[in-house]
Amino acid sequence: MSEATNQPPEISAKRGRGRPRKDSNWTTFAREDLVERALFIAGDEGFAAVTMHRLAAEFKVTPRALYNYVKDRQEIINLAVELYLDKAPLIDFDPAHWQASVRMAYAESRRLHRAFPRASLVGMEENVNVTIGPRHALLVERLLQFYVDINLPLNTAVTMVRALEQDVLGFGLRFDYTYDRLPEEHKELVTRVMPASRLDAAAQVAAPQCRAALQLPGQTSDEMFEDLIELRIIAIEAILAKNVASH
């Protein structure tokens, strides 16, 4: 994530009401840096954390100075969402090696959502006015064409596109977000289907399978995600085999 490299000094000139004038002593930063920082904050803490005062503190300027770059906070939110959408990965799929392409699609999508996990919740937190550019349409078209090229029916291809989004978003919010922020000694709260501490707190419940599961090797969130991908690949293989058998 880019940071402001030219930090403006304190502005000593007296300001009237309205937008501040641009000062000859004021070293500006790029508007793109402002939007990048807003997206970083939103991705980590949620869009409610993106305020003019917070951004001004990040760039060591007064909140009023930000109005040289944007109309208001809403414009920053809109621009941050547009930037987030523009970061969606465009993948060159290879139907001849479709398993590797599925893994790549999942891994690249996860990389984006892991970098900005709470940005996907914008619709629950903010009213946004964003023009969705052609990138999203191109991404969906590539995915659909890829699944059709490996001989999935179009309706199944649509389901698989939806599954990719649901899998990555759900995993990012349920597992990656917490896993990445927990100290090592508490990561089993994420990686165990029933952590020992919670099982012990419910000692009155007979749970032999949960206790047996505690004896399985521990996993990282990366290993858990690989298991999720493998389940999707197995499902696709089963669908393809069923289609062949029916013809």
C-alpha positions in Angstrom: 0.0 0.0 0.0 1.4 3.4 -0.9 2.2 5.9 1.8 2.5 9.7 1.6 6.2 10.3 1.0 6.2 14.1 1.1 4.8 15.1 4.4 3.4 18.7 4.3 4.6 21.0 7.1 2.2 22.7 9.5 0.1 25.3 7.7 0.4 28.6 9.5 -1.6 30.8 7.2 -5.0 31.8 8.7 -7.9 30.1 7.0 -11.3 31.5 6.4 -14.5 29.5 5.9 -14.7 27.2 2.9 -11.9 25.3 1.2 -8.3 26.2 2.0 -6.3 27.9 -0.6 -3.2 26.1 -1.9 -0.2 27.5 -0.2 3.2 28.0 -1.8 4.7 26.5 1.4 2.5 23.5 1.3 4.0 20.3 -0.3 1.1 18.4 -1.8 0.5 14.6 -1.9 -1.2 12.7 -4.7 -5.0 12.2 -4.6 -4.3 8.6 -5.4 -2.4 8.3 -2.2 -5.4 9.6 -0.3 -7.7 7.0 -1.9 -5.2 4.2 -1.4 -5.0 5.0 2.3 -8.7 5.2 2.6 -9.0 1.7 1.1 -6.3 0.4 3.4 -8.2 1.7 6.5 -11.5 0.4 5.2 -10.1 -3.0 4.4 -8.6 -3.4 7.8 -11.1 -1.7 10.1 -14.3 -1.1 8.0 -15.5 2.0 6.1 -16.8 3.6 9.3 -13.1 4.1 10.3 -12.6 6.3 7.2 -13.2 9.8 8.4 -11.7 13.1 7.3 -10.0 13.5 10.7 -8.5 10.1 10.5 -7.1 10.7 7.0 -5.8 14.1 7.9 -3.9 12.6 10.8 -2.5 9.9 8.5 -1.1 12.6 6.1 -0.3 15.1 8.9 -2.5 17.8 7.5 -5.6 19.5 8.8 -9.0 17.9 7.8 -9.8 21.0 5.7 -6.7 20.5 3.6 -8.2 17.3 2.2 -10.9 19.3 0.4 -8.3 20.4 -2.1 -8.5 16.8 -3.3 -12.1 15.6 -2.8 -15.5 17.2 -2.4 -16.3 15.4 0.8 -16.0 12.1 2.7 -18.6 10.4 0.4 -16.4 11.0 -2.6 -13.5 9.3 -0.8 -15.6 6.3 -0.1 -16.8 6.1 -3.7 -13.3 6.4 -5.0 -12.0 3.8 -2.5 -14.7 1.3 -3.7 -13.8 2.0 -7.3 -10.2 1.3 -6.6 -11.1 -1.9 -4.8 -13.1 -3.2 -7.7 -10.3 -2.2 -10.1 -7.9 -4.5 -8.2 -9.9 -7.6 -9.1 -7.5 -10.1 -10.7 -7.8 -10.8 -14.5 -6.5 -14.3 -15.1 -5.6 -16.0 -18.3 -7.3 -19.4 -17.9 -6.0 -22.6 -19.5 -8.8 -25.1 -20.1 -6.2 -27.8 -20.9 -4.9 -27.5 -17.3 -8.2 -26.5 -15.7 -7.3 -27.7 -12.2 -4.3 -25.3 -12.0 -6.5 -22.5 -13.4 -9.1 -23.1 -10.7 -6.4 -23.0 -8.0 -5.1 -19.7 -9.5 -8.5 -18.1 -9.6 -9.1 -18.9 -5.9 -5.6 -17.9 -4.8 -5.6 -14.6 -6.7 -9.1 -13.7 -5.5 -8.1 -14.6 -1.9 -5.0 -12.4 -2.2 -7.2 -9.4 -2.9 -9.8 -10.1 -0.2 -7.1 -10.9 2.3 -5.4 -7.6 1.7 -8.7 -5.7 2.2 -11.0 -8.1 4.0 -13.6 -5.7 5.3 -13.9 -3.8 2.0 -16.3 -6.4 0.8 -18.8 -5.3 3.5 -19.2 -1.8 2.0 -22.8 -2.4 1.0 -23.7 -3.1 4.6 -21.9 0.0 5.9 -22.2 2.7 3.3 -24.3 4.2 0.6 -22.0 4.3 -2.4 -22.3 5.8 -5.9 -19.8 3.9 -8.0 -19.6 3.4 -11.7 -18.6 -0.3 -12.1 -16.2 -0.3 -15.1 -15.6 -2.9 -17.7 -13.1 -4.8 -15.6 -15.8 -6.6 -13.6 -17.7 -7.6 -16.7 -14.5 -8.9 -18.3 -13.6 -10.9 -15.2 -17.0 -12.6 -15.0 -17.0 -13.3 -18.8 -13.6 -14.9 -18.6 -14.7 -17.1 -15.7 -17.9 -18.2 -17.4 -16.1 -18.9 -20.7 -13.4 -20.9 -18.9 -16.0 -23.1 -17.2 -17.9 -23.6 -20.4 -14.6 -24.4 -22.2 -14.0 -27.3 -19.8 -17.5 -28.7 -20.7 -19.6 -27.4 -17.8 -23.1 -26.4 -18.8 -23.7 -22.6 -18.7 -26.0 -22.9 -15.7 -23.4 -24.9 -13.8 -20.7 -22.3 -14.9 -22.9 -19.6 -13.3 -23.1 -21.6 -10.1 -19.3 -22.1 -10.0 -18.7 -18.3 -10.5 -21.0 -17.6 -7.6 -19.3 -20.3 -5.5 -15.9 -18.8 -6.1 -17.1 -15.4 -4.7 -18.9 -17.0 -1.8 -16.0 -19.2 -0.9 -13.4 -16.5 -1.0 -15.5 -13.8 0.7 -16.7 -16.3 3.4 -13.3 -17.7 4.1 -11.7 -14.3 4.2 -14.2 -12.9 6.8 -14.6 -16.1 8.8 -11.1 -17.4 8.9 -8.3 -15.2 7.3 -9.4 -12.0 9.0 -9.2 -13.5 12.5 -6.3 -15.8 11.8 -4.1 -13.0 10.5 -4.7 -11.0 13.7 -4.4 -13.6 16.4 -1.2 -14.4 18.3 0.2 -17.8 17.4 -1.0 -19.5 20.7 -4.6 -18.6 19.9 -4.8 -19.5 16.2 -6.5 -22.8 17.0 -9.6 -20.8 17.7 -9.8 -20.5 13.9 -8.1 -23.6 12.7 -9.8 -26.2 14.9 -13.4 -27.1 14.1 -14.0 -27.2 17.9 -11.1 -25.8 19.9 -10.1 -27.6 23.1 -11.0 -24.6 25.3 -14.5 -24.5 24.0 -15.0 -28.2 24.1 -13.8 -28.3 27.7 -16.3 -25.5 28.6 -19.1 -27.8 27.3 -17.9 -30.9 29.1 -21.5 -32.0 29.7 -21.9 -32.6 26.0 -20.8 -36.0 24.7 -18.7 -35.1 21.7 -16.4 -38.0 20.8 -15.9 -36.9 17.2 -14.9 -33.4 18.2 -12.4 -34.8 20.7 -11.1 -37.2 18.0 -10.7 -34.2 15.7 -8.4 -32.6 18.2 -5.9 -35.4 17.5 -5.6 -34.6 13.9 -2.6 -32.5 12.8 -3.0 -28.8 13.2 -3.5 -26.6 10.0 -2.6 -23.1 8.9 -5.2 -21.0 7.2 -3.4 -21.6 3.9 -3.8 -25.3 4.4 -7.5 -24.9 5.2 -7.9 -22.9 2.0 -6.2 -25.5 0.0 -8.7 -28.1 1.3 -11.5 -25.8 0.2 -10.1 -25.6 -3.3 -9.7 -29.3 -3.5 -13.3 -29.8 -2.6 -14.3 -27.6 -5.4 -12.1 -29.4 -7.9 -13.5 -32.7 -6.8 -17.0 -31.4 -7.3 -16.1 -30.2 -10.8 -14.6 -33.6 -11.7 -17.7 -35.3 -10.5 -20.0 -33.0 -12.6 -17.8 -33.6 -15.7 -17.8 -37.4 -15.1 -21.6 -37.3 -14.7 -22.0 -35.3 -17.9 -19.9 -37.8 -19.8 -21.8 -40.8 -18.4 -25.1 -39.3 -19.4 -24.1 -38.9 -23.1 
